[in-house]
Amino acid sequence: MDNATRSERSRNAALEAAIAIIARDGPGRLTLDAIARESGLSKGGVMHQFRTKEAVLKALLERQMAHFEEFSTRYMAKAGETSANPNLATQLATVREAATSPNSAALALVAAMVENPRLMALPREREMERMAAIREEATDPDLAMLRWAGAMGLLLSSLFGMSPLSKDEHQRLFARLLDDAQWTGLEQPAAKRAAKSGTAAVAKAATRRKRA
């Protein structure tokens, strides 16, 4: 085995150990010593790959982001042919994948945020790009955002152990969020929403005048 291959295996072993520690013990227990014990590497071997805990979290975040980017790319190729809202469908499916996958990327994101909020800049920027694409394609951007927010709520409540829902219920709700047919009848184009908003404002103003 050449040095490059050996180094790559050590790096991967350290990252897998970091994910295991975060999933089992929480991000506060992640240390270079803990990674060495979990991975079977020497502490010197770990430090050869990562000089600090922050470096581990950054690498873990980047690796998990790359994994889900690859998932999104594959899903988008299919969604473009079958969905009226392919960007939304791809994002919902990716969130579902994160919620149901062991060693979810969400664990890395939470660990990074706890350790250093600055590490969240890259995923936040990428998320903003996705949201812009979702709004651009949607007949009703607000409804699209509500569907996205629902998926994120399912992910986060599950991640923090706060969800009272069963695994089957989670899957059923994600399936409903992904089904465009469930939402088409609720869509309100921008012009219609603006008209309703204007009508509501006039009604409120009239009510105030009556009270006065």
Salt bridges, closest charged atoms under 4 A:
GLU16 OE2 - ARG63 NH2 2.66
ASP25 OD2 - ARG24 NH2 3.10
ASP33 OD1 - LYS43 NZ 3.28
GLU38 OE1 - ARG24 NH2 2.88
GLU69 OE2 - ARG126 NE 2.98
GLU69 OE2 - ARG130 NH2 2.70
GLU70 OE2 - ARG74 NH1 3.30
GLU115 OE1 - LYS53 NZ 3.24
GLU127 OE1 - ARG130 NH1 2.95
GLU129 OE1 - ARG126 NH1 3.16
ASP140 OD1 - ARG193 NH1 3.15
ASP142 OD2 - ARG193 NE 3.65
ASP180 OD1 - ARG147 NH2 2.98
